[in-house]
Amino acid sequence: MIAFNTAQRGGGLFSSVNNPVVWNNLVFRNVASASGGGVYVEDGSPQIWHDTLYANTANTGGGVYLSGGSPWISNTIVAGNAATVTIGAFTARRAVQAGL
């Protein structure tokens, strides 16, 4: 479980120019003061599957914030996330090649 964390970007998970494998986690009640309450991806190619991203909050991208890269997100529940400026589930800042 990745829960109850705070950060400016990527309250639960921050990935920058990396390729982490995130599998079978509950990403829950994390807070980002800027972007990506649950997950923040900045370039790189993380693999996120069989996860639940729930009740995370941020200004933009409460559940997931994508800022480039080629993330692969599959068999993942993204629900009940909130953002104060943009949509609560996903926000993409620039062109992203995602396998959703």
matplotlib code that plots the C-alpha trace (Angstrom):
import matplotlib.pyplot as plt

x = [0.0, 1.2, -0.8, -1.0, 2.0, 2.4, 4.6, 4.6, 4.4, 3.5, 2.1, 2.0, 4.6, 6.9, 8.6, 11.0, 13.0, 12.7, 10.9, 9.5, 7.2, 4.3, 2.1, -0.7, -0.8, -3.4, -2.4, -4.7, -5.2, -2.0, -1.8, 0.2, 0.2, 0.7, 0.3, -0.3, -1.9, -1.6, 1.0, 3.2, 5.0, 7.6, 9.1, 10.3, 8.1, 6.7, 4.5, 1.5, -0.9, -3.3, -3.4, -6.1, -5.6, -8.3, -9.0, -5.9, -5.9, -3.9, -4.4, -4.1, -4.4, -5.8, -5.3, -2.6, -0.6, 1.3, 4.0, 5.5, 6.9, 5.3, 3.6, 1.7, -1.3, -3.4, -6.0, -5.9, -8.8, -8.7, -11.7, -12.7, -9.7, -10.1, -8.4, -9.1, -8.1, -8.5, -10.2, -9.7, -8.7, -6.1, -4.3, -1.8, 0.4, 1.9, 1.9, 2.1, 2.3, 0.3, -0.8, -4.0]
y = [0.0, 3.5, 5.8, 9.0, 10.7, 14.4, 16.0, 18.9, 16.4, 12.7, 12.4, 8.6, 7.9, 10.2, 8.8, 10.9, 9.4, 6.0, 2.7, 1.4, -1.5, -0.8, -3.9, -4.9, -1.8, 0.4, 4.0, 5.7, 9.2, 10.8, 14.5, 16.6, 20.4, 20.8, 17.7, 14.0, 13.2, 9.4, 9.1, 11.7, 10.6, 12.8, 11.1, 7.5, 4.4, 3.2, 0.1, 0.4, -2.6, -4.3, -1.3, 0.8, 4.6, 5.9, 9.1, 10.9, 14.7, 17.4, 20.8, 19.0, 15.3, 14.0, 10.4, 10.5, 13.4, 12.6, 15.0, 13.2, 9.7, 6.5, 5.1, 1.7, 1.6, -1.5, -3.4, -0.5, 1.2, 5.0, 6.2, 8.7, 11.1, 14.8, 17.9, 21.5, 22.9, 20.1, 16.7, 14.4, 11.2, 11.9, 15.0, 15.0, 18.2, 17.4, 14.6, 11.3, 7.8, 5.8, 2.3, 2.7]
z = [0.0, -0.9, 1.3, 3.3, 1.6, 0.6, -2.0, -4.5, -7.4, -7.2, -3.7, -4.0, -6.7, -8.7, -11.8, -13.8, -16.7, -15.2, -16.0, -12.7, -12.5, -10.2, -9.6, -7.2, -5.0, -3.4, -4.0, -1.5, 0.1, -1.1, -1.7, -4.1, -3.7, -7.5, -9.7, -9.6, -6.2, -6.8, -9.6, -11.5, -14.6, -16.2, -19.2, -18.9, -19.4, -16.2, -16.2, -13.8, -13.7, -11.4, -9.1, -7.5, -7.4, -5.0, -3.0, -4.1, -4.5, -6.3, -8.0, -11.4, -12.0, -8.7, -9.8, -12.5, -14.0, -17.2, -18.3, -21.3, -21.6, -22.6, -19.5, -19.7, -17.5, -17.6, -15.5, -13.0, -11.2, -11.0, -9.0, -6.4, -7.0, -6.9, -8.5, -7.7, -11.1, -13.7, -14.0, -11.0, -12.8, -15.5, -16.7, -19.6, -20.0, -23.4, -25.9, -24.2, -25.8, -23.3, -23.4, -21.4]

ax = plt.figure().add_subplot(projection="3d")
ax.plot(x, y, z, "-o")
ax.set_aspect("equal")
plt.show()
